[in-house]
Amino acid sequence: MDLDDAISGRRSTRDYTEQAVDEPSIRRLFDAAVHAPSASNGQPWTFTVVRSQILLDRISDAAKVHMLATLPAGPQFDRQRLSLGDPDFHIFYHAPVLILISGIAQRPWVVEDCALAAENLMLAAHGDGLGTCWIGYAQGYLNTAEGKATLGLPPASVPVAPIIVGYPRAKAAPVARKEPEVRWIG
Ligand SMILES: Cc1cc2nc3c(=O)[nH]c(=O)nc-3n(C[C@H](O)[C@H](O)[C@H](O)COP(=O)(O)O)c2cc1C
């Protein structure tokens, strides 16, 4: 796929078919992810793959409770409060795979490094006909001691990018972009 098409055509996918994603297809995504730049070439990322729907259901439920308990007060969060309180809302949209990119806490720029790997992974997935969506709703819970233990992550790890992966049921609609705010100095 042409690079411009990949960058402009990738969309967050929230509706997946039941088709499983086979292991070679998942592994290919890591090959793309690890080509991301990282501070001092530290490559501090770990990829945790979850395919058990029972485990994903459990994390979704726990993450919703955690988010509701930690969401700041105020009407600007009413929409989130409503969806998080809906028992039918699944934060992973029943996607067949979750890939969590996490890093090692002590390293500086660990979040930036993992986020760059995440974008590479999402673009590669798009190029392979897979859909993805970064699930920020999972981050707070996965960053707790309980969340890390659920995935067998060491206590010092930093969960950065929970990304769901699967085959899209339909092409996602375009999402409007704002004009970039650019300041030319000198
Ligand atoms: C840090 C981050 C957190 C996000 N969290 C969620 C989320 O919890 N649930 C969700 O459905 N989409 C989530 N998204 C996807 C954004 O809503 C999406 O990227 C944005 O609306 C632009 O649409 P596009 O990805 O199709 O271009 C997240 C994206 C990022 C980068």
PDBQT file of the ligand as one rigid body, heavy atoms in Angstrom, charges set to zero:
ROOT
HETATM    1  C1  LIG A 201      -4.623   7.812  23.134  1.00  0.00    +0.000 C 
HETATM    2  C2  LIG A 201      -5.876   7.376  22.419  1.00  0.00    +0.000 A 
HETATM    3  C3  LIG A 201      -6.934   6.849  23.169  1.00  0.00    +0.000 A 
HETATM    4  C4  LIG A 201      -8.088   6.410  22.516  1.00  0.00    +0.000 A 
HETATM    5  N1  LIG A 201      -9.062   5.788  23.260  1.00  0.00    +0.000 NA
HETATM    6  C5  LIG A 201     -10.152   5.295  22.636  1.00  0.00    +0.000 A 
HETATM    7  C6  LIG A 201     -11.118   4.538  23.378  1.00  0.00    +0.000 A 
HETATM    8  O1  LIG A 201     -10.988   4.270  24.568  1.00  0.00    +0.000 OA
HETATM    9  N2  LIG A 201     -12.198   4.071  22.692  1.00  0.00    +0.000 N 
HETATM   10  C7  LIG A 201     -12.381   4.296  21.363  1.00  0.00    +0.000 A 
HETATM   11  O2  LIG A 201     -13.379   3.849  20.815  1.00  0.00    +0.000 OA
HETATM   12  N3  LIG A 201     -11.468   5.007  20.629  1.00  0.00    +0.000 NA
HETATM   13  C8  LIG A 201     -10.363   5.492  21.229  1.00  0.00    +0.000 A 
HETATM   14  N4  LIG A 201      -9.395   6.148  20.501  1.00  0.00    +0.000 N 
HETATM   15  C9  LIG A 201      -9.573   6.356  19.061  1.00  0.00    +0.000 C 
HETATM   16  C10 LIG A 201      -9.905   7.819  18.740  1.00  0.00    +0.000 C 
HETATM   17  O3  LIG A 201     -11.217   8.083  19.125  1.00  0.00    +0.000 OA
HETATM   18  C11 LIG A 201      -9.691   8.044  17.218  1.00  0.00    +0.000 C 
HETATM   19  O4  LIG A 201      -8.326   7.856  16.917  1.00  0.00    +0.000 OA
HETATM   20  C12 LIG A 201     -10.120   9.438  16.782  1.00  0.00    +0.000 C 
HETATM   21  O5  LIG A 201     -11.505   9.610  16.938  1.00  0.00    +0.000 OA
HETATM   22  C13 LIG A 201      -9.765   9.717  15.313  1.00  0.00    +0.000 C 
HETATM   23  O6  LIG A 201     -10.338   8.738  14.461  1.00  0.00    +0.000 OA
HETATM   24  P1  LIG A 201      -9.455   7.796  13.525  1.00  0.00    +0.000 P 
HETATM   25  O7  LIG A 201      -8.544   6.977  14.404  1.00  0.00    +0.000 OA
HETATM   26  O8  LIG A 201     -10.425   6.948  12.780  1.00  0.00    +0.000 OA
HETATM   27  O9  LIG A 201      -8.651   8.672  12.620  1.00  0.00    +0.000 OA
HETATM   28  C14 LIG A 201      -8.227   6.573  21.114  1.00  0.00    +0.000 A 
HETATM   29  C15 LIG A 201      -7.159   7.114  20.378  1.00  0.00    +0.000 A 
HETATM   30  C16 LIG A 201      -6.000   7.497  21.013  1.00  0.00    +0.000 A 
HETATM   31  C17 LIG A 201      -4.845   8.025  20.188  1.00  0.00    +0.000 C 
ENDROOT
TORSDOF 0
